């Protein structure tokens, strides 16, 4: 049986490997520019398959890690900042636009993780 620290390490490692896998296979493309007008959930739900299911699975994994934030210091915001750039790659030539895009990605991913966490807490999603 794994202790809490070992389980947290396993989740973080799985998340890192999953994000590398996703980067190699395909990039999740979504409209993070308009995350203020649309909810993160609406943006995730508007993705085509298999991107939607893959992102939802990754969000579930993020929620698992965030639940142990008191041990691993990985809050939803920290997860978004660390893993967002691996999931979304802008095709922008302007460095300032790339920086703005990175901020939008972190904002989107933060909101998506929190939304997924709320769904799990409300019982709308079953824990895997």
C-alpha positions in Angstrom: 0.0 0.0 0.0 1.3 3.4 -0.9 1.6 6.1 1.7 0.2 9.6 0.9 3.6 11.1 -0.2 4.2 8.1 -2.5 0.7 8.3 -4.0 1.2 12.1 -4.6 4.5 11.4 -6.3 2.8 8.7 -8.5 0.0 11.2 -9.5 2.5 13.9 -10.3 4.6 11.5 -12.3 1.6 10.2 -14.2 0.5 13.7 -14.9 3.9 14.6 -16.3 4.0 11.5 -18.5 0.4 12.1 -19.7 1.1 15.7 -20.7 4.2 14.5 -22.6 2.1 11.9 -24.3 -0.5 14.4 -25.2 2.1 16.8 -26.6 3.6 14.1 -28.8 0.3 12.8 -30.1 -1.7 15.9 -30.6 -2.2 19.4 -29.3 -5.5 20.3 -27.6 -6.8 23.2 -29.5 -9.5 25.3 -28.0 -10.6 28.9 -27.7 -8.7 30.0 -24.6 -8.8 33.6 -25.8 -12.5 33.9 -24.8 -12.4 32.1 -21.5 -14.0 35.2 -19.9 -17.0 35.1 -22.2 -17.4 31.4 -22.1 -17.0 29.1 -19.1 -14.1 26.7 -19.1 -16.6 23.8 -19.0 -18.3 25.1 -22.2 -14.9 25.3 -23.9 -14.0 21.8 -22.8 -17.4 20.5 -23.9 -17.0 22.1 -27.3 -13.9 20.2 -28.1 -14.1 17.3 -30.6 -13.3 13.8 -29.6 -10.8 12.5 -28.7 -9.5 15.8 -27.4 -12.4 16.4 -25.1 -12.1 13.0 -23.4 -8.4 13.3 -23.2 -8.5 16.7 -21.6 -11.3 15.6 -19.2 -9.1 12.6 -18.1 -6.1 14.9 -17.6 -8.3 17.3 -15.6 -9.4 14.4 -13.4 -5.7 13.5 -12.8 -5.1 17.2 -12.0 -7.9 17.1 -9.4 -6.3 14.0 -7.8 -3.0 15.9 -7.4 -4.7 19.1 -6.2 -6.6 17.1 -3.5 -3.1 16.5 -1.9 -2.1 20.2 -2.2 -1.3 20.3 1.6 1.4 17.7 1.0 2.6 18.5 -2.6 2.0 22.2 -2.8 0.3 21.8 -6.2 -2.8 23.9 -6.0 -5.1 24.2 -9.1 -3.3 27.5 -10.0 0.1 25.9 -9.7 -1.0 22.9 -11.8 -2.3 25.3 -14.5 0.9 27.3 -14.6 3.1 24.2 -14.7 1.2 22.0 -17.1 -0.7 24.6 -19.3 2.3 25.4 -21.6 2.7 21.7 -22.3 -0.9 21.3 -23.5 -1.3 24.4 -25.6 1.2 25.7 -28.1 0.4 28.9 -29.8 1.5 29.5 -33.4 2.4 33.1 -32.6 5.5 35.0 -33.8 5.1 37.9 -31.4 6.7 37.1 -28.0 4.3 39.4 -26.2 1.3 37.7 -27.8 2.8 34.3 -26.7 3.2 35.6 -23.1 -0.5 36.8 -23.1 -1.5 33.5 -24.6 0.3 31.6 -21.8 -1.5 33.6 -19.2 -4.8 32.9 -20.9 -4.0 29.2 -21.0 -3.1 29.2 -17.2 -6.4 31.0 -16.5 -8.4 28.5 -18.6 -6.7 25.5 -17.1 -7.1 26.8 -13.6 -10.9 27.3 -14.1 -11.2 23.9 -15.8 -9.5 22.1 -12.9 -11.7 23.9 -10.4 -14.8 23.1 -12.4 -13.9 19.4 -12.6 -13.2 19.4 -8.9 -16.6 20.9 -8.2 -18.2 18.2 -10.3 -16.5 15.5 -8.4 -17.4 17.0 -5.0 -21.0 17.4 -6.0 -21.2 13.7 -7.1 -21.9 14.5 -10.7 -18.7 12.6 -11.6 -17.7 9.3 -10.2 -14.2 9.0 -8.7 -12.1 6.6 -10.7 
